Amino acid sequence: MASKPVLAALCAVFVAAAAPALAQDLYIGTVDVQKDQVILTRCDLVQNRYVLRDREGEADKPVAKLRERLKTLKAPVYVEVIGEYVEVQGEDGNGLEVIALENLKAGKSCHLTDALPAG
């Protein structure tokens, strides 16, 4: 028969496994402010667009901080967004509740069209 500490550990594993997981993903693209919203244009063939939003109840506000920084950064601004997809009311209907922003770089683009020679 298993000891009490082993049973407690097994119960903790089952409880953790039953807890809902966040459906987070990594979204890579460039960001800019349009109509007072921070928009991520994803670096994919279609250039999908997402409205970035801070998560409800979170003390850290990465999108609000990014909106302020974008006023002084040279476009294009590359960023890697860790977020959860949400539907939003509006033009595109795509949004991301941002968990974190990584590797923010001004003057960098990952879009194929920016890499091609002009003309």
N, C-alpha and C positions, 0 to 999 in steps of 0.2 A: 504494500500500500504506500502511496506517495505521502511525503511529509507535508505539513502545513505550508512551509515556505514554497515548496514546489507547486502545490495547488494554487497558492496565491499568485505565483508567477504565471501559471497557465491561464488563470482567470483574467489577468491583466492583458495577456496576449490576445485572448478572444475578444475582450472589450475593445481594445485598440483596433483590431481587425474589423469590428462591426461599426466603428465610428465612420461617418461619411468623410470621404476624402475630397479635397478641393480639386476641381477640374482645371488646374493651372497648366499653362503652356508658355513657351518662349516665342515671342513675336519680334522679328527683326525688321527695322525699317528706319525711315526718317520722320521727324516730327516738325510741325509748325502750328501756329495758332490761326484758326479760322473762325470767325464769328464768336470770339471769346471762348472757343473750345480748343483743347489740344488734340490734334489729329495725328495719328500714326498712319503713314502710307507704307504698307508692308512691302518688303523687297521680294516679291514674287512676280510671276509673269503677268498677273492681272492687276497688280498694285492695289490690293484690297485696302480699304480705309476703315479705321476704327477710331471712335471717340474715346479718349482716355479719361477715366474717372477715378477719383480716390474712393477707397472702400469705406462704406458707412461705419462709423464708430472707431475708426483707426486714428490714433493720435498722430502718427507720421503721415504727412500729406505730400507724397512724392510728385503728384501731378500739379498741385498748386505751386510747389517749389520750382518745378520744371517750367511752368508758364512764366514765372518771373525771370528765370535764367534765359529763356528764349529771346527776351527783349535785347540782350546784349551779345548773344552768340551769332557767329557768322554761319549763314545757311549754306548748304544743307546741314542738318544736325542728325547724326546717326545715333540710334539708341537700341538697346535690347530690352524689351519689356517682358517681365514675368507677370502674367495676369490671367484672369479668368474671363472667358467670353460671356457677355451679356447682350441681350437685345435692348436697343434704346429707341425711343420715339424720335423720329426725325428723318432726314434725307436718306442716310445710308442704312440705318437700323442696326449697325454693328458697333459694339462697344467693348471695352476691356476695363474691368475693375483691376487696377494696378496694385500688385503686391510689392514689386520692386522695379527699379530702373538700373540697368547696368551698362557699362562701357559707353557712356555718353561722349560723343566726339563732334565738335563743331568743324564744319568744312569737309565732312566726309559723307559720301553717298555710297549706297550698295545697290542702286538701281542700274540695271543693264543699259538703259537709255542714256544715262549719264556717262557711261564708259565708252560709248560709240562716238566716233569723230563727227563733228557737226558738218552738215551740208552734204 
